[in-house]
Amino acid sequence: MTTETRTVGILQTKSGAWITDKAWVCGVIGAITVVASAYFYNRFGVLNNGLYLFGHQLTDNRTDSILAALFIISAAMLLAEMVRLWLWDKKGFISLDPDLTQRRIGAFVTKSLLNYVLYLAVVGIVLKFYHTANEYGFRSDAAYYRGWFRFIEIVWTAVLWGGLPYVFITRALRYDPEADNKDLAWFFGKLLRFPLGKLTGSADLCPKFTEADAKIARALIVKVFFTPLMTVFFIGQFPHLVSNVGYLLDTLPNNIANGSYTHRVFNNDFFNISIAFIFSIDVALAWCGYVVSSRWVDNQTASAEPTMLGWVVCIICYPPFQQALGWYYSAPGEREVLRFDNQWLISMFTGAMVCSYIVYMSATLWFGVRFSNLTNRGIIRKGPFAIIRHPAYASKNFAWWCVMFPAILYNATHTGGLLAAMQTLGLCMMTFVYFMRALTEERHLRRDPLYLDYCEQVKYRFIPGVI
């Protein structure tokens, strides 16, 4: 029996397949583009010389060049996802606005202009928040978020000049009332009408806010919190990947040839290069998911975490909250395992860590453009998610235990039991927080019937056949 489910203008399920089953395709495209960009940047010295296209200089500084890499990676992912969705549902991919088919051009233009103005207002307010919030250090020109402020300058320019054509094209060709209900601009319009209704006493002007509006507000907070972090994470990580390309292609062969390459050097290289490779890809893919929410790629937020506990156990894993809570630093650092004298032990522990982190990164990859903490943008049931329900949390914690617990044992024998006990407590607390993240995430997602179906298919959360 063929069953079809259509939401947000495009089929979500058909003949037992889910629209998210091949979301990994654009994730793979993104990962390949990250590596290709790193190679290109290294071979042509883009970080130092700027990015050129057909003889025209596009960037003239390091920050802009790294941001350009993010734009290129995201463009490749978005194009791949649009093609995939068109192939998935050719009939439903394009849907003309009734105002156009019924020749109500004036109504269409008015709605589109209003939508554009509201988007400008939302972006302007969010930018004002970043410029005034002390955490981001705009007034003091704090170095950590400097790249983020350069990015939001570009965003403002892009929305100002490209926002109107985007709105016209999207509303003309991707008409969907349900998607409109998830539209941030219309939600902001309701917020503006509310005080007017109260001042004038007009019931028509005073809108009624629903759970759908609360979801939009929570989804916006997710973007506001995580997008700056993903941006500065990539700006910090990608240059390491670029330099590692040169090291692997140029320096490493010479070191091996002249006999100066030792097991200790190999362990350090394996650790550093793997971390740069895995997390450059992971952060780039996540960045695209946080920045872009569009009906063109069917990744608008269906719901966002509704409970305070769910938010708390998530955001304490990220700056600035992880620094504010000393427990995060009571666990040993990942690099401490490199202090061991036995290089074979280091190879074993770091090898297990890298394998675990690859699983962690693959979980992000399988989301494609749908990745985002604290939100439901489509249920993923393939790849590592076909084995356990929380592959990212499980693999990340296993990676930590692979390299941190041996370091704890080392400290217990070299510096005393008190430090080792404190570090063990910190590591256990980190694992407990991720356990709570999984529980609150499931409680949220179980409101989606597809997630209930998924839980019937995949019984275990963290370890197949165990838990």
N, C-alpha and C positions, 0 to 999 in steps of 0.2 A: 504493500500500500504506500503510495506517495503522499507525504505530508509536507506542507509548506507553511512557514511562519514568516510574515512580513512585518517588520517594524523599521522605523526611521527610513522608510521609502525603499528599502531593498530587502530581499529575502534573507532571513536569518537562518532558516533551516530548510532543507529539501532532501527528500529521499534518504533520510537518516544522516545526512551530512550537515555540519554546522558551518556557518560562514567563517568562524574563527579557526577551522581545522587547518587551513593553509596560511594563517597569518604569519607563520615563520618565513614565508618566501621573502617578504620585504625585510625581515630581520637578517636573513642571509645576505641579501643585496646590501644592506647597511654595513654589515661586518666586512664584506669584501671591499666596499668603498672606503672604510676606515683604513684598512691595510694598504690599499692602492694609494690613498691620499698620503699616508705616511711615507711610502716609497717615493712618490712624486716630490713631496716636500723635501725629502733628504737629498735626492739626486739633483734637484734644482736650487737648493738652498733657500727655499721659500721663506722660512722663518726669519732669515737675516736679510734677504734681498727683496722680499715682497712677492706677491702673486701676479703673474702676467698671463694674459690671454690674447693670443694673436697679436702680440707686440704691444698691447695696451696694459698698463699697470693698474691692477684692481685694488691692491693693498700695498701700503708702504711701511707697515710696522708689524711687529710680532703678534700683538693681540688681534688685530684685524685679520691677519692671515690664519690664525687658529679658528676664529669665528667663521671665516670663509670655508674652512674644512667642515665645520658643523653644518653650514648651509648646504654644501655639496652632498654630504652624507644624507641629510634629511630629504633633500630634493630627490635623490635616488630612491630612497625608501618610499616616499609619497607617490612618486610616479609608478613604482612597481605595484604598490597597493591599489592604486586607481585602476591599473590594467587588470589586476587580479579580480577586483570587484566587478568590473565591466564583463569579464569573462564568466564570472559566477552568475550574474543576473543581467544579461544584456537588455532584457525588456524593461526592468525596473530601474536601471541605472540612471537614465535620463527621464525626468518628469517635468513637463512644462507647467509654469504657473498659470492657473485659470484666468488670471487677469490678462495675460497675454493671449491666450487662446480665444478669449471672449472680447478681445480688443479694448480692454479697460486700461489703456496705456498710462493714463494719468494716475490712476490708483496704484499701478505697479511702481511707477517712478516715485511717487510720494512715499510709499512704504519702504522702498529701497533707500531713498535719501535719509529717511528717519532712522532706519537701521544703521546706516553708515555713521550718522551723527552720534547716535548712542554708543556705537563702538568706539568712536574717538573719545567720547566722554569717559568711558570705562578705562580705556588705556591711559588717558590723562590722569585720572584719579589714582590708578595703580602706580604710575610713575612718580606722582607726587608723594605717595606713601614711601617708596623706596628712597627718595631724596631726603625725607625727613626722619625716617626711622634710624635711630642711633646704631642699631646692629650692623647696618650696611656701610656706615662710615663715609657717606658722601661728603659731608661738610669737612671732615678731617682728611679727605683724600686717602682713605685707608687702602693699602695695596691689595688686600685679599679680594675685594669686590670691584676693583677698578675695571676689570674686563667685563663684569656684569653691567656696569653703567654704560660702557661703550656699546654693549649689545642692545640695551633698551633705547639708546639714542637711535640705533638703526631700526628698531621696531617701530618707534614713533614715526620716523620718516616713511617707513614701508606702509604703515596703516594710513598715514595722511595722504599719500599719493596713490597707493595701490588698493586701499580699502574699498573705495567706491566701485571700481571695476569688478573687484572680487564679489562684492555684495550683489551687483547687478547680474553677473553671470550665474552666481550660485542660486539666487532667488528665481532666476529665469529657468534654469535647467535642472535644478535639484529641489523642486517644490516638495515640501513635506510638512504638514501642520504639526506632526509629532516632533519633528526636529526643531520647529519653531518654539515649541514648548520648552526645549532644552537650550534655547538661544540666550546667551548672556546679555545681549543688547536689549532684548525685549524684557528681560527680568529687571534690568536697570531702569527701563522706562516705567515699569510698575513702581519701582522705588521712588522715582521722581513724582509720579502722580499721587502718591500717598499723602505727602504733606499738603499738596494743593487741595486734595479732597477734604482733608481735615480743616484747612483754613476757610474754604468756601462752604463747607457743610454739604457738598454735593456727593451723593452716594454713587453717582456714575463715575466720578473722578477717583473715588477711593477704592482701590482694587482689593480683592481678597487674595491673600497669600496662601499658597497650598504647599503640600509636601514637595511637589516638584520644584517650587521656588527655593525651598530649603536645600534641596539637592544641588541646585545651581550655585547657591551661595557657598556651600561646603566645597564644591568642586573648584570654585575660584580660589578659595583659601589654599587648597592643595597646590594649585599652580603657583600662587604667590610665594608659598614657602619653599617648594622644591625646585622651581626653575632656576633661581639664582645659584643654588647649591650645585645642580648638575652642570651649569655653565662654568663655574669656577673650578669644579672638579676636572672637567675636560681640559680647560686651559692649563691646569697644572699637570695633567697626565699625558696629554698628546705629545708635547715636545720630547718626553722620554721615549715614546714609541718611535718618533722620527729619528732621534739620535741612535736608537738601537738598530734601526735599519742600516745605518752607516757602519755601526760596529760589526754587525753580522756579515755584511758584504765586503768590508774593507779591512778592519782591524783584526777580527777574529781569525781569518785564514792565515794572516801573517804570524800571529802569535802561535798558532798550531804548527806552522811550518818551521819556525825557529826553535821549537821545543820549550817555549816559556809558558805554555798553557798547563796549569796544574789542576788537580781535582778540586782544590779549594776555590780557585778562580772559576771553574765550571759551576760550582754550587752557587756562588754569588751571581754569576751571569744568568743561570737558570732561574733563580729567584727574581732578580730585577727585571729581566726581559719578559718573563711570563706575567708578572704583575702589570707591567706597562701594556702588554698586548691585551690581556683579558679585560682590564678595567677601562682602557681606552674604548674598546668596543662596547662594553656594558654601559658606560656612561653616555656615549654617543647615541645609542639606541634609546636609552631612557629619556635623554634630552628631547629627542623628536617627539616622544609620546607626551611629555609634559607641555611642550610648547604648542603643539598643533592639536586642535580639536575641531574637526570639520566633518560635515556630512559627506563630503567628497570621498573620505576614506573611512567613513562609518565608525569613527572613534569618539563620538560625543559621549559624555558621561551619563550612564543610566542611573547611577546612584553613587553616593559618597558615604563614608563611614559615619553613622549617626550618633555614636556614643563617645563620651569623653574618654573613657578608658581606652578605646580603640585608637584615638588620636594620641593619647599620652604615650602608650607603649611604642608607637611608631616614631613620633618626632624626637623622643629622647635618644634615638639611635643616630641622630644627625646634629651637626652644629646649629645653633650654639649650645644646645641643651646637653650634648654629650660632654662638652668641656665643663659645664656647670655642675654636672654630677660626677663626683670623684670616682665612683665605682668603675666607670669606663676605663680609667687609667690604672686601676688596681690590678687589672690583668696585664700580663707581660706583652710586649710588642711582638709582632710576627717575626721581625728580623732577629730576635734574640736566639732563635734556633741556630743561626749561622755561627754562633760563638762556640759550638761544640768542637772538640778536637777530632772526633771520629767523623771523617768526611762521608763515609758510607751511610752513617746514621742521618746526617744532614740530607743526603740525596734521597733517602727513603722518606723522611718526614716532609721535605719540600715537594717531592714527587706526589705524595698523597694530597698535599695542600693544593697543588696546581690542578690535579685531576678534579678535586672538589670544586675549585673556583671555575673550572671550565663548565661543570654542570650548572653552577650558579649563573654564569654568563649565558648559558644556553636557555635558561628559564626566561631571561629578559628577551633573548632573541626570538623565542617562540611567541611572545606577545606582539612582535612587530611594532606597529605604530600605536598599539593600544596600551602600552605599559604606563602605569601610574600607581603609586602607593595610594591606599585609602579609598580607591574608587572601583566601580564595576564598569568596565568599558567593553565587556564581552568575555564570556567564559572560555578559557583555554583548556582543552582536554587531550592534546596530542603532545608528542615529544616527551620531555621529562615529566610532564603533568599526567601522562598516561600511566605512570608507575606509582607516584605518590602525589599528594595534593599540594605539598609545599616544598618542592625541590630546591628553591632558592634558599629558604630558611635552613633546611636540613643540611645542604651542602656547605653553606657559609659557616655554620657552626661546626661542622665536621672539619673544615679547613682550619678553623681557629684551634680546635682541640689537637689537631695533628702537629701544629708548630708551637702552640702556647703551652700545652701541658708538658711536653718534654723540657721546655725552658723552665717551667715551674720545678720539675724534678732536679734540674741542674742547679737552680738557685737554692733548693732545699739542702743540697750537699755542699754548696760553696759559700752561701751567705746566711744560712740559718733557716729554721722552720717558720719563723714569724712572717717573713716576707712571702714565703711559699704559700702559707695559709691564706694571707691576704689576697694573693694573686689567684689562688684557687677559688676563693669566694667571688672575686670579680669575674672570673671566667664563668662560673656557675650562674651569676646574676645576668650576664650577657645572654647566656643560653635561655634562661627563664624568660627574659624580656621577649625574645623571639618566639618562644612557646606561646606567650600571651598574645603576641601579634597574630599568630596563626589562629588562635581561638576566636579572637575578636573579628578577624577577617572572615572566618567561616560564618560566624553569627550574622554578619552583615550580608554576605553573599547568599545565604540560605533563603533570603527573601526573593531570590530569582529562581523560578522553576527549573531553568536549565542547570543551575548549580546543584539543585537537588538530584537531577538526573545524573550529573557528573559524579556526585558522591556515591551514587549507587554503582557506578562503573568503577570508581577508584576508591577502595575501602580504607586505605592507609594514608596517614598524614605525613610521616617522616621517614619511616623505615619499612620497606615492603615486607608484609607478613608478620610485622611485629607491632608497630604502633602507628 
